[in-house]
């Protein structure tokens, strides 16, 4: 099997050096850019019939050490498994019936987000925004790009003083705080994460915004419809909903939105028309280690499901290159604080986040996945929508 690995690396011309557990090495013809250390014979299987998911799992479990620039590692990894890397796999539905119940969703959210606020603080921006940023210039810092994203959403929604605004999946409260401070709305955010809720509540109190900003520990399905909202946003939460729950999700948004109201759904989508999971075992790795029960659908399905529930699509914007840039910022910031990250969450979890975010950045760059901001409206009874004829309000006074 060792000879098979050596032949594969040589045939593909990959600049990868391999050190084996017995001290022997496999050296490439070219100067190596990545160095793999196989810690035991069990690690061989991840390279003999390689897949990106298998290699990521071996790295996370400590069977393989990877040295080298993580961005180049992703590119070389794709070449290593080139016949599998861009394929999609149909997701087995046999176990989907138990996913995305209220208890299951709460467990999944807590698995991903309740890692500890101190860990996220290491690599997120100053407002602690855990979703795609918005870069107006290549040199924009992560802090600036995330604030531009918050404002981009508020401008698209045309938030006005006194309006009731709901943020579904509010994270650490960045959007509701920004909207309350800069647009004068009465903002409510909901989350299933205990740690996010505690942080957002404390931050709102520190800023003296209790009279017009609130974070609730609540499932979106349990938001009372008695007092509908003027505007609704869902940012980075849509991926957790589950394919079978999309009608419920958009019907709930429709019921919570006033006639003439606007909703912005900001979520990751697959570029597979069949809604397939990423191939090369990537989807399997993410489901096991990162997002239990996460499911992505094609943007066309999002628009169709919105329409089925009475929400008319008014605008759709792809932010695919923005998310690749955001993720590379996160990876570099995490690597820069790697010693502290390991203290907080341990070696294994550090490796999970490093390889997951780097792999996601590569997937966005390659176009395997995308992300869309879809603006939906709930027309008035006469069919009209009180929204401007152009998008000038989104970009007015903004840098080009």
PyMOL commands that set and color helices and strands:
alter all, ss='L'
color gray80, all
select helices_A, chain A and resi 2-12+41-48+52-60+70-80+96-98+102-113+117-123+142-157+174-183+194-206+220-222+238-240+243-256+282-289+299-308+320-336+338-366+392-395
alter helices_A, ss='H'
color red, helices_A
select strands_A, chain A and resi 16-19+25-26+34-38+64-67+88-89+164-168+186-191+213-217+229-235+257-270+277-278+312-318+369-377
alter strands_A, ss='S'
color yellow, strands_A
deselect
rebuild
show_as cartoon
